[in-house]
Amino acid sequence: PQLTGKAQLAYAALPTDQALDYDSVKSAILRRYDITEETYRQRFRAVSKGTEETHRELAIRLGDLANKWLKDVSTVDQIKDAVVLEQFLNCLSSPIRVWIKERKPKSCLEAGQLADDYTEARRQVKEEKSNGESSQKGKQS
């Protein structure tokens, strides 16, 4: 193929059988460029109509971005959960949001449990530090 840069590197790293498979090559290139469902979600949310773009073209582009963002989602409940998960993550502080995204929860309920686990673990560490400092002060007296 006529590939350059990162795309060429992604292609060259594939085993021969995968290099002959279009979907494998496409997937490897997207990974190399770090283009994920999250990328398409962000593009979908940030889209605006171009000056030379018709409204119909904008609608088509939005549909394409939504399809790429929600490619693994097929039922109404899954679409709803994807939207609720997005809003849930937007409600969190940055450190918790990043930590949860790294764990790639499959649902909003799973993300909620992860957030609770994150908060509880840090609360326990904070209490342990506080108790440790208190006992150190007691020994110094």
N, C-alpha and C positions, 0 to 999 in steps of 0.2 A: 504493500500500500504506500501511498504518497503521504507519509506522516513525517512530522518534524517535532523537535523539542520533546516535551514531556510525553506527548502521544507516541512518539517513536520509542522512547524509553519504556513506556508501558507495554507496547507491542513486543519489543525485543525481549522483555522479561518473561513472556508467556511460553509455556511448553508448546511444542509444535502442534499438537492436536487442538489446543485452545486457540492458537494463533490462526487456525483455519476456520474457526467458528465466530461468526459476526457478533453474536450476543456476548461472547466471552471477551472479544477485543473491545467492544463498546463499554462493557462493565469495567474493564481494566483501565481504560482511558479516563472514564468518569471518576474512578477512584484516585487516579494519579493527579487529576485536577481538583480533587476534593469537592466534587459536585454530587450532592446527596439530596434526599428528600427535603432536608432542612434548607438547602440552597434554594430549591424551587418554592418552598413555603415563603421564604423571605422575599423572593422576587415577586411572588403572587401578591403579598401584602404591600409591596412598595410600587407596584405598577401604576403608571399613569399614561394617558393617551398621548401618543406622539403627535406632533403638529401635522405631519403628512399622513398620519394613520386614520383610516375611517373607523367609525364606531364598530362596524362589523369586524374589522381586522382586530380591534382591541378585544372584542368579545371572544374571538377565536384564540388570541394569544392568552387571555385569562383562562380559557378552557384547557389549553395545552399545559399551562403552568400548573393548574389544579390537578390535571391527570398525572403529571410527573410528581407532584407533591404527594398525592394520595394513591400512588400506583399500587400499593399493597392493600388498599381499602376497597371493599366492594359492596358492603351492605350499608343501609341507612344508619344503623347503630354504630358501625365502625367509623363512618364519616362524622357522626355526632361526637363520638369519643375523641376523634382527632382534633376537632375544633375545641372541645372542652379541655383537652389536654393542653393545647396551645394557650388557651386563656389562663388555665391553672398555672402554667409555667411563667406567664407574664405577671402573675400576682406575687411571685416569690422574689426574695432578695437574690442578687447575682450569685453569691457563692453556692446557695442551695440549688438554684436553677442549673448552674454549670454541672454540679455534682450529679444531679438527677439526669440531665441530658447524657452524661457520660455512661450512665447505666442503661440507656435506651429502653425506658419502660414501654410496654405494649398497650397500656391503658392509663386513663386518668387515675383510676383507683390504685393501680400499682405505683404511679408517681406519688400519690398522696401518702401511701405507706412508706415509700422511700424517704419522703420529706420528713415524716414523723420519726423514722429511724435516725435520720441525720440529726434532727433537732435533739432527740433523746440522748444520742451518743455524745454530743457536744455539751449537753447539760450535765451529764455525768462527769465528764472530764473537768468541766468548770467547777463542779462541787468537790471533786477530788483535790484539785489545785487549792481551792479555798480551804478545805479541811487540812491540807498539808501545810499551808501557810499559817493557819491558826495554831497547829501543834508546834511549828517551829518557833513562833512567838512565845508560846508557853515555855519552851525549853530555854529560851534566851533570858527569861526573867529571873 
